[in-house]
Amino acid sequence: MENLDKINRKILNILQDDCSITNNELAKRVGLAPATTLERVRKLESRGILSKYVAQINPKTVDKDTVAFVELSLSKHTTENVDSFNKTIATLEEVEDCYRISGDRDYLLKVRVKDIKDFDRFSFEQLSKLPGVERCSTKFVLKTIVSKTKITLSEDEE
């Protein structure tokens, strides 16, 4: 782990749970002076370890509660085709995550939409028009059992 001491790991764990915490409260919880804590946070940001702060929205409250996982295969695996696909997929607001994967498909997408009808629209108007897509397979989430955004860092390691 990129030279993260116990206090830095504790700071990262706390910020992942609540990034709206004040610097003073964070300092109290890690046992450092506020100025020292702020300096550590800024160093974590400048090193790219702490990459951004986000607010999570409850999908039900904004009518985006349907999740689909879409496996895609490209027709050609040329640099130009892959780059074109990667650039285009990044522009689609319904796509929460996109992974290039191993196995019999090339990509795995996590898509969030209002409902099945909205997915149908997205599929025909956008997915089917992606550059170089040969095959597509979709699975809908029936129930979310675990959904995490936190990468828990052990505070015991040195």
N, C-alpha and C positions, 0 to 999 in steps of 0.2 A: 504494500500500500504506500503510495508516494510520500514517504516520510511524514505521516500524520501522527502527531503525538496524541496522547490520551485526551487532552483538552480540546484539540482541534476536532477529534472524532465526536466528542460530546457536543461541541458547538454545531457540527453538521447534523447530528441526530436531532437536536432541539429545533434547529431551523427547518428541518424537513417536517417536523410535526406542526410547527407554527411559525411561518416566516414573517408574520406581522408582529412578533414579539419585539418589545423595545430593546435597544442596546443595553439599557440599565438593568432590565429584567434578565436578559441573557447573561450579563456580567455576574449578577447575583447567583444565577444557577450554576455557572461554571467556576465561581470563586475567584474571579479576577476583577481588576479595576475596569470601569467602562472604557477608558481610552485604550487599554491593552486589548480588551475584547474586540473593540472596533478595528484595531490594527490587524488582529488575527483574521477577522472576517474579510477585511479588504485584501489581505494576502491570499486567502482562499479563493476569492473572486479573481484576482489578478493571475493566479496560477491555473485558472480554469477548472478548479475542483468544484467550486460553487458556481454553477453556470447561469442560473436564473431563478427568479422568484415568481411563483404563480399562485393564483387563487383557484381552488377547485369548485366547480359548480355542480350541484345536484342535477343530473340529467333529466330527472322527472319534472323538475320545476321549470324547465325551459323546453319541454316537449321534444327531447332528443334521447329517448329511452330505449331505442332499438339498436342493438349492436349486431353486426355481421362480421364474420371473418371470411375473407375472400382470398383464395389461392389462385395465382395467375401464372401462366407460362408465356414466355415470349417466343415469337416465331424464329427470330434470329438473335444471336448473342454477340453481335458486333458491338464495339465500343460506342459507335454512333447510336445504335438502337437502344442500348442500355442507358446511355446518357440522356437520350431524348425521353425515354420512359421515366427515368428518375426525376428529371426536371418537371415533367408534366404532372406526375403523381403528387409532387410536393405542393402543387397549386390547388388541389381539390380539397375544399373545406370539410367535406364529409369524412375524409381519411384522417383518422387520429394517429395511426402508426403504420409504417410501411417497413417491412424487413425483407432483405434479400436472403433467401434460405437455401438449404441443401435439400436433396430429395427429388421427387418427380415434378415438383413445381419450382418456379423461380422466385416468386414473391408471396408474402403473406401480408394482407392488409387488415387493419382493424378499422371498420367503418361504422360511424354513428349517424343515425338518421331518426326521423320522427316515427316512422312505422314501415310496414312491408311495402305499402304503396309508394312511399317516399324512396325506399330502396330500389324499387322497380324503376322509378323515374331516373334515379342516379345511375343505375346499371345501364339503361338504354341510352341515356343522353350523354353520359360521361365515360363510364368504364368501357363500354363497347367501342368508344372512339379513341381510346388510348393507343399511342403509337406502338405497333409491333406485337400487340396482344394476340396470342393464338388460342389459349384456353382459359376458362374461368370456372371456378367452383366455389359456391357460397354455403356457409353454415351460419345459422342464426343462433344467437345466445338466447336460451330459454330462461336461465336464471344465473345471476352472478353469485358465485360462492365466495371468492376471494378476489379483491382488486386492491393492489397496493401501488403506491408511488414511492414509498420510502425504501432506500437502500440502507438497511441497518448496519451500522459500523460498530464493531466490538470496541468497547472503551477499556478493555482489559489488556489489549496488546500494547507492546512498546516497541 
